[in-house]
């Protein structure tokens, strides 16, 4: 990759997570675009967009004419002409295939794409010309693999894509920054004229302005926009000149709630004094700041050196402030004293049955900050494979391990735990052990003392720990009677063996009875062969020797095995729920998890990969609460909030480890002492005062495009989730309503405005503590959810903050925010 292209990658890094977040020197560019906006104006007006436009303009011109590249598929490799459409999409196959730029999730080149190249059997000689584009189609991930003919054409392709996305982000940013005129300038020049003398001509009609807003998904009704158009149209002729158009943009961007806050501090003056700003910082925002600190902040955000700290400067300051407390964890305590971000059946991207496993599951989880992943190993003709038994197709274990090796520490230096479910014969177990040792090498950690404390995350930095299940020695690994029509014995089922296998097994046996081996395809035959495995597979010494943590079948908490440092009980959610029906057993779980490890995973009835609420299992002290990361439901939203995995700072994610509250860490000798021990930490109730003031740049969902825009009326539903009943449910102080849920409040609606709706709702509630309390904000219009944000309450910074908003699938709306104020005392 050329120096210019690497520079472009650095400038545009984060393409898909926040702001072209982070590009790695080995050719990985993580791109997370979830904010809908038009590329057309940018593509049509590239030459006026800045100093770096020359290379981008040339690249886009070449892409409009088309580049011949080889598309790599599973069955064939075909040369196609790839072109850039003015609407912002890459097309090929004479327009029959289309990849919209705003659907791209990730781009990989070079080393980071080698797994795909090897999978398709393509020579390493073209690795420097290989590009893999990961993108969304109907909320499913797809991959486009292409090989450029030479380095120059590769640079054209990459410069075009990354450059357009970078420009789009700069343009969208200009909407939210008060004094940035780029938004008005670029659209006037692209729509009307680039000549200076034409700026005084009355040219833009309301329809022109309406189309502009539609193209950038500025989500307001016609009536709302007409109000500002008339105010900007000074001579009332129904046309705007350039200055009037700038006035229209300024009016559209006006935020009355910020003006009110400004006036309350400055008493309406045009500039804020140092003393006023310092008082706001310390008393309202809860910052530890001296006057010198305040002066430095003012200097950073002032537009002019000699001028005062203006309203526009103040807005810039508020927009740049973090919404979440920066987590300063102590990583020197034993591993059992932490909650660990954990994934269930990581190889699946969809349902538990019938879905094709993919290494993408591991890439996504590890890039998000997951620290405990799962691998199910089964037999296949090609050797050990990863799959959900006979419920899914399979992928080679070596492919999975290579991806894990590359991504293991991409976001966090702290240990990665691999939970193994071993369902293969001894020969493939030996091959698997060899793969682990050869691929992971010195990263594997095996030296935990059975009798001493567990090592700390700091001691285990950049280490990978295998968790394998210790089993009793069994004789026959295979059941030859099954092939002759016999049935399988289900006695002695492992605690991690899904009961959904049973019904699927019956279907597979029926399939085998009705189809001859000659009529079944090879994939079906291999999946049927996996049925032959007994559930009591003996895990070989070769795997156990390289493991650091050992899974034990749970019987009770009194057996000697439950006292060893290296053991880990793995229980499904229903087993835990059943145990907790007995108060003694519930306290026993709490006591066990203060010293030892426990993993909780979804029950087999969640075949659609839904998630439970993880709070109750964290409250029991379970370290590895494993969820289906491919499903962004409430359980996963709370999970990401716990570990701040949605809160990115400088392109880095959190560690994936959270120290347990002290109330769950200190050993308690007797079961009966646990309730009193817990109560001793929470003597003083917590008061929470929350204001939901406004939102910015709400996205327009496809579901509402055919409805009348006058019916659009956004509101926010605020719901609290905790491990205990709230001492005082949320009550409305100002501007809200009470929905059906006892722990929820809704704001009033703000009609016809999705660009900057204002609510000004104030609520109050009282809690026993905030250790496991989460708040979810859902912005809706009618029954449609526009955007959401789920946060841990005690991780919210005090005062006025802009919190990020996400789609239902968990993708960040880059410029959409919710403006709130929080006081917790």
N, C-alpha and C positions, 0 to 999 in steps of 0.2 A: 504494500500500500504506500502511495506516495506521501511525501511530507505534507503537501497541501491538503490531501484527503484526510490524513490523520489530524491535521489542524481543524478541518471542518468537523470531524467527529468530536473533537474536544469542545468546539464551540457549540455543537448541537447535541451534546451528550444529554441523555435523559429523555430522548425522543418520545418515549412512551410513559414514563413515570414522572410526572411533575414537569420538568422542563428539559427534555433531552438530557436526562439525568447523568449518566456516567458511562463513559466509554472505556473499554479496557484495551490495553496495548495489544492483546492477542486477537483483536478483531471482533469483540462482542460489544454491540451498542444496544443497551436496554431502552426500548422505546415505548412509552405508555401514553397514547393519545386517547383521551376519552371525551374531549371537548369538541362538539360539532361546530365547524365554521367553514366558510367558503375558501377554496384555493383560487377560484377563478380570477378575482381581482389581482392577486399576487402574480399569477402566471402571465396575465395580460400586461402587467405593469412592472416587470422585474427591473427594468433599467433605471427606475426612479426610486429604488428601495434602499440604497445605501452604497457604501464604498466597496463592499465585497460582491456587488451585483454582477460585475463583468463576467466572472467565472461561472456564476450560477446562470446568468442569462444565456451564455454560450452553451452550457450543459443542457438547459431546457430546450433550446432551439434544436440541438442534436437529437434529444429525446422525442421532440415533436415529429421530426423526420423519421425517427426510428433507429434502433440498434438491434442488429442480429445477435442473438444469444442462444445458447443451447439449454433447453429446459430438461432437467433430469427427473424422470419418473421411475416408478418401481419396475415397469415393464419395458419402457423405451426411452430413448433420448432423441429429442426433436429440436431442430433449429427453427426459432420463430422470430418475427420482427416485433420487438417490444416498443410501444409508443407511449408518449405522455399526452393525455387528453387535456383540453383546457379546463374541463370541469374538475380536474384534480384526481385522475386515476391513471394507472398503468394498464394498458390493454395489450393483448397478444392474440394469436390465432384469429387474425383478421377481425378483431373486436369481439370474438366469441367468448373470450375470457377477460375478466376485469378485476383489478385490484385497487380499490379506492385508497388514497394515501392515508385518510383518517381512520382506516381499519387496521393499520399496521401496528403490531404489538412489539416486534423485535426484529433486528437485522443482525445476522451473524456472518462473519467472513473468516477466512484463514483457519487458525487453530480451533476457534470456538465452533466452527461448522464441520470439523473433521469427522465427527460422529456420523453425520448424514452422508458425507462423501464416502466413508468406509462402508456404511450400510448399503449404499447403492453400487458399491464395487467400482468406484471411479478412481482413477490413478491420482496419486499424491502430486504428480507433476502439475496438475491444474489447481491445486489447493489455493494458490495465491490469487486465482481468478474466480473462485467459487463464492457465491452469495446465496444465503438462505434468508428469505423474508417470511416471518411468522405473522399471520394476520387473522382477523376475525371474520367469519361468515356465519350469520345467524347465531351469534354467541358461541360458536365453536371455533377452535383454533385450527388453522390449516397452514401448510408450508409450501412456499414456492422455492424451488432450487434451480438456480441458473449458473451457467459458466460463461463468462465473457471471453471474447476472442483475444483480447490483449489488455494490458494494464491501463492504457489510455481510455478504452471504452468502459472498463470497470470504474475508473474515476468519474467518468461522465455520469454513469448510472447512479453512483453513490452520492456525488455532489448534487445531482438533481433532487433526489429524494430528501436527503438530510438538509439541504439548503432551503427547500420549499417549506419544510416543517419548521425550521428555525425562523424563517420570515413570518410564517403564520403566527407563531407565538409572539413575536415582537409586535405584530399588528394588533393581536388581541389584547396584549398588555397595554397598548396605547389607549384602549377604551377605558380601562380602569384607572389610569394615571391621569390626574387632573390637568397638568400643563403640557401633556404630550400631544402635539398637533398632527402626528403622523397619520392617524386614522382619517381625519378630515382631508389632509393633503392628498393621500394616495387615492382616495375615492373621488375626489374632485378631478384630479389629473387623469384618472382612468376613465371616468364617466363623461366629463365635459371637455376639458382642454388642458394641455400642458403649458400653454402660453400665458405669461404674466398678465398681458393686456386683457385677457378674457375673464379674469377673476372678478371684474366689476359688472359683468353682464348677468342679468337675471335669467337663469337657465334651468335650474333643477326644479322639476315638478314634484308634487307630493308622491305621485306614483314612483318616480325615480328614488325618492327617499325610502318609500315603503319596500321597494325591491332590494335596496341596499341593506335594510334591516333584516329582511328575510334571508338574504344570502349569508349574513353573519349570525343568523339565529338570535337576533335581538328580539326577545320574546315579549312583545307588547301588542295591545289591540290597536286597530286603526284609529279609534277615537283618542286613545292616549297619545299616539304619535301626532295626530292632527293638532292636538292642543299645543304641542311644542312647535310644530311647523308654523302655526298662525302667529305664535309669539315671536318667532325668528323672522317672519316675513314682514319687515318694517313697512314697506310701501303697499302691503295688502294686495299684491297682484298675482298671488298664487305661484310665484316663482322665487327661487333663492339664488343669490349670487354667492361667491366664495365666502365672504365675511358672514353673511347670513347663515350659510351652511355650518360654519364654525360655531356660530351662536346656537344653532339647533343641536349640534353635538354636545356643547357645554350644558344646555338645558337638560338634555337627555341624561347626562351624567351627574346631575345635581343630586346630592344626598342630604335631605332635610334633617335626618337624625344626627348626622355628623355636624351640620351647621348648628343644631341645637346644643350639642355637646360643646362645641367651640365657644358659643356665646355664653354658656354657663361658666366657662373657665375665664374667658377674657372680658366678659361683660360687653361683648359686641365690638371690641376694638379690632383693628386690622392685623395686629401682631401680638404674639404671646410672649410675655416676659420670661426671663430665666427662672424667677421665683415661682411663677405660676406653673411653668412646665415641671419644675422640680417637685412641687407639691402634688401635681397630677401623677407623676411617676411613682412617688413613694406612697401616697395615701390612697390613690384610686387603683393604680396598677400593681401595687404591692412589691415594687422593685427596691432592692437594696442599692441605692444610688446617692452619691454625694452631689453637690452643686457642680463640681468639676465634671462628674460623669454626665450630668444633664447637659452641661455646656458642650461636651464632646458630641453628644447625640444630636443636639441642635445643629452643630457644625456639619454633621454628616448629612443631614436632610435639608438644610437651607439651600434654596435655589441660587441665591447670590451671596457672596461673602459679606458684603457690606449691609445687605438688607436685614430685616427682622425675620422672626420665625412666623411665617404666614400660615393661613388656613390650608393652602395647597401643600405646604411643607408638612403640616400636621397630619394630613390625610396620608401622605407618603409614609410618614413614620408609623402610623397605625397599621397600614397595609403590610409593612415589613416585619411586624413583631410576631414571634412564635406564639402559637396558641397553647402549646403543651409544655409542661415542666420537663426540663432536660434531665433524664434519669441518670443519676450518679450511683450506680450499683456497686456494692462490695462483692467482688468476684473471688474472694479468698476463703469462703466457707465451703463445707462439704457439699457435694452434689445434691444430696437429698434435701437440702434446705432451699432449693430453688424450684420454681415452676419453669417448665421447659416447653417451648413452642413445638407441638408434636402433630404429626400427620398420620392418618389412617389410610392404608392401601394407596400409597402415594403414586403408584404407577397408573391409576385410573383418572381419566379426565371427565368422566360422566357417571352413569349408573354403575352399580356393583355387578350387574349381570349383562352380558352381551356386548359391553363396550370394549374397544380395542385398547390394550395397554400402550403407554407411550412414555418415552424418556422425558417428554415435555412436562409430565407431572412432577418429576424430580427437579427439572430446571426451574419451574415456576415456584415450587415450594421453597427451594433453597435460595432463590433470588428474593423471595419475600421475607426470609429470615428464619425459616423453619430449622429446628435443631435436632429433631428426632423424626426419622423417616422410616417407612416400612418396606421390606422386600419379602415377597412370597416366592420361594424357589421350588420349582417343579421339574420333573423329568421331561425330556423331549429327545427326538432322534438326533438333534444337533447338540445335545448336552444340556446343562442346567439352564432353565428359562425362568422368566418372571411373568406371572399371570395370576388370576384369581381362580386357580384350580381349573376345572373344566367349564367354568362359567364364562371365560373370556379367551380370546387368542393369546399368544405369548410373544415376548421379546427376549432376545438372548441376554443372559445375566451379564456377560462381558460388556455389552452396550450400556447397561444401566450403571455398572461400576465405573466405567470411563467417564460418564457424565457426572457422577457423584464426585469423582476425583477432581474434575475441572471446576465444579460449582460449590464444593463443600464449604469453602471459606470466602466466598465471593462477597458476602455481606457482613459476616461475623467471624472473628478469630476464635470463638469459643467452641468447645467440643461438639462434634456431630455424633449422635447415637443412631445406629442402624438396628432396627428391630427386625430380626430374621424370623420368618416362619418357614421351617424346613420340611418339605414334603417330597423330597427326592431320595433316590437310592444312594448307597454308600459310594458308588463310583462317581456319581455326579456331585455328591457332597465333597469328595476329594478334589474334583475339578473346581468346584466353587471356592474351596479354601485356597487353592492355588491362584485363582483369579484375584481374590481379596489380597493375598500377600504380594503378588506381582504388581498389581495395579496401585495399591495403596501404600505398600512398603512401610517406611518408617512412620507414616501417619497413624498406623494401627497401634492402639494402646492396649496392653494386656496385663499390666503389673499391679492390679489392685489387691491389697492385702485383705484376706478373708476376715480377719479379726479386727483390723484397725478401721479408722474412719475413711469414708470415701474421699478421693482427691477433690480439689476445688476446680471450678472452671478455669481459673488462672493457671493452675498446674497442668491443665489439659488443653491449653491453647494449641490450636492447629492439630488436634488429635481426633481420630475417629475411633469410637468404641462400638464393637459388635455386641448385640444382646442376642444370645442363642438359648434355646430352651433345653434344659437338662431333662432327659427322658430315661425311663427304665429300659433295660435291654429287652428287645423283643426279637422273636425268631424271624418269621417270614415278613419281609418288607413288602412283597407282592402277594396278591391273592389270586392264584391261578384258577380257582373255582369260578371266579366272576366271568372269565372268558367262556366258560362252559354253561353259563346260565345261572350260576349260583348267586347268592346274595352276600352283601358285605356286612360284617359285624360292626356295630356302632358303639360297642362298649368301650369305656375308657377314653371318651372323647377329650381331646385337649381343650383347654379353656379358651383357646383362640380360634378354634375351628368353627366356622360359621354354620349355623343350622340351615341356612339357605342352600347349602350344598345338598342336603337330603332330597328336597323336592326336585332340584335340578338333576341329581343323580338318577332319580326315577325316570325323568324325561330322556336322559341320555341312554339309559338301558332300553327304554322303549324304542328309541331311535335305532339302536343297534339291532333290536329284534326285527324291525321292519325294513331295514336296509342291509343289503349285503356289503361286505367289505369292499367289493369291487365297485359298487356304485357310490360309496362315500368318498368325498374329496380328502386329500392328505391332511388338511388342517383338522377336519372333523375326526379323522381316525386318531390323530395325535391327542386331541382333547379327550376322546373316549378312553385312550390308554391311561390318561392321568387318573381316571376313576379307579384304576387298579391299585392305587396306593392305599395302604392302610392308614388310619389316622394315627396309629401309634408308632410312627416312623422313629427309629432310633437315630438321634443326632450323633454323628461320629466324633471321635476324639479330635480329629483334625480341625473340625470347626470349633469345638469347645476350647481347644488350646489357644486359638487366636481370638477368642471372645473375652470381654472384660466384665460383662454383666450376664447373669444367668436367670432365665425365666423358670419359675417353679409353678407347677399346678397348685392352685389354692385349695387347701383343705380346711385349715384353721390357723390361728396365729400362735399356737402353742408348740408346734413341731420345731425341732432343732433347725431345720432349713430356713425357717422364717426369722431366725436370729442372725443369719450370716450377712456380712456387709454387702456382698455382691449379688444377692438375690433380688428379683423383681417379680412381684405378682402382676399378672395381666388379666384383667376382668372386664367383661362387657358391662354396659350401663345398667342392664336389668339385674345382673347379679349383684351389683353394688346396691341398687335400689332395694332388692329383696333383703340383703344383709342389714340395710339401714332401717328396716321395719322393726328390728330388734335393737333397742337402745344400747345394750351391752356391745353388740357387734359394731354398731356405728362408732361408739367410743373406742373400740379396739382398732378400727381402721384409722381413726385419728391418731391413736398412740403409735401404731405401726409406722405411719408415714412421717412421724417426727424423726425417726432414725433410719428408715429403710425406704426402698423405692416401690412405686406402684404405677402401673399404666392402666388407663381406662379407655375403652374404645367403643364405637357404636355397635349396637346389636344388629343381627342379620336382618331384622325386619326393615331396616332403613336401606332397602335395596335401591332406592332412588338417590342414595347418597345424601340424604338430609342429615342435619346435625342436632344433637341435644344441646341444652344450655349448659356450658361448662362450669358455671359459677359454683354449683352445689358440689362438684367433685374437687375443685380447688379448695373449697371450704373444708373438705375432708383431708386436705394436705396432699392429694395425689399429684405427683410431679409431672407425669406424662399424660395429659388429657388429650387424646388423639382425636382429631376431627377430620372430616372430609373437606380438604382445602379447596376442592374444585367447586364447592357449592357455597355461595356467598349469602347464606341465610343468617338469621339472627345469631345462631350459635357461633358461626365463623366470624361475624362482625364483632362480637364480644371478645372472641379469641384474639383477633388482630388488635383490638383496642387494649387488651391486657398487656401485650408485648410491644405496644406502640409501633407495630409493623407498618401502619399506614402513615406514621409521622416521620417523614424523611427530612434529614438535615444534611445539607451539602452532599446529596446523593447517597448517603449512608443510612442503612437501616439500623434498628436497635439490635442488641446482641442475641435476642431469642431466649434470654434467661432473666427471670424476675425473682428477686429474693422474697421468700415467703414473709408474711407479717410475723413479728416476734411472737405473737400469740400462738402461732402454729409451729414455731421452730424449737422452743425450749422443751426438752424432755419432761414428761410428767410420770412419776413412778406408778401411781395408782389411777385406774380408770375413773373412779368416783371423784377424783380431784380435777379432772379436765374441765367440767363446766365452770367451777369457781375460778380456775386458772384463767380461762378465757374471759370471764366477766371482769376480772381484775384490770384488764387492759382498756375497758370501755366504760369509764365512769361518767364522762361528760358527753352529753348529746351534741351532735353536729348540726349547726344551722346552715342552710343553703339558700341564698338569694340569687336568682337567675333572671336575666333579662334577655329576651330574644327580640332584637331590634330591627334587623333588616336582612335582606339577601342581595347578592350581586350576580348578574349574568346567569340566570337560571337557564338550563337547557330546555329545548322544546322537544317533547317526546313525539314519536311517530304516531302514537294513538290519538293525539289531539289535532293532527294536521287538518282533518276534514270537519272539525267542529268550529262553530262560530267563535271568533277570538274574543267577542264581548263576554262569553261565558267563562273565560279563563279567569280564575280567582285563586291565586296561591295562598296557602297557609302552612303553618308548621305544626306538626304533632311532636310533642316532647314526652318521651316515656322513660321511666327509671326502672332499672333492674338491679336487684340486690340479693344477698344470701339470707337476709332477714326482712321481716315486715317493717315498713317504714314507721317511725314513731308518730309522724304526722304526714299524711299523704300530701302531694303537691296541691297548693291552693293558689287561686288567681288573685293577684293584687291589682292588676291593670290589664285590660285588653285581651282577655282569653276566655275560653269555654272549657267545660269539663266533659271529655268523651266517656265512653262506656267503661274503659279500663280505670281501675282505682288509682293506678300509679302514673296516669298520663294527663296531659293538658294540651289543648290545641289553641293556637292563636286565632284571632279573627282573620277573615280573608282580606286580601288586598286586591281589589278588582283590576283586571286588564293590564297588570304590570308585572312582567317577569324579568325586567332588566335591573330594577332596583326597588323591589317591593319593601314597604315599611310596615311594621306591626307594632313595635313598642310594648310587647307583652312582658309583664313581670310576674314571677311566681316565687313561692316560698315553700320549703319542706324541711322536715326535721328527721335526722337519721341517728342510729346508735353509733355507727362508724362508717367510714368510706372505703374500707379495705377491699370490698367486693361490690362496689356500687358503680353502675354504668348508666350513662344517659344516651339515648338515641334520638336524634333529630331527623324527622322525615318531612321533606317539603313536598306538598301535594297540591293538586288542583282536582277537586272532586274526588274520585277514587283513584286517580292516577298518581303514582309516586314519581316525582320529578328527580329527586336527589336525596341522599341521606348522609348522615355522619354519626358514627357510634364511638363514644369516648369514655374512658375511665374518669369518673368524676374528680378524684383527687389528683389527676394528672393535668387538669385544666389550669392554666395560669390565671391568676386573679386579674380582674379588670376587663377592659374592652379589648376583644380579640376577634379576628377573622378566622373562623374554622373552615377547613376544606370540606367540600361536598363530593360525593361519589355516586356512580351509577348503581343500579341494582346488582350489577355483576361485579362491583367492587373497583371499577376503573375510576381514576381521579378525573373530575372535571377541572381542568387546570386553572381556569379563571373564575369558577363559580365558588362563592364563599357565603357563609352565614355569619352575620355580625352579632355578637353576643357580649354580655357582661356577666361575670361570675364573682360572687363573694361567698367564701366558705369560712365559717368561724366556729 
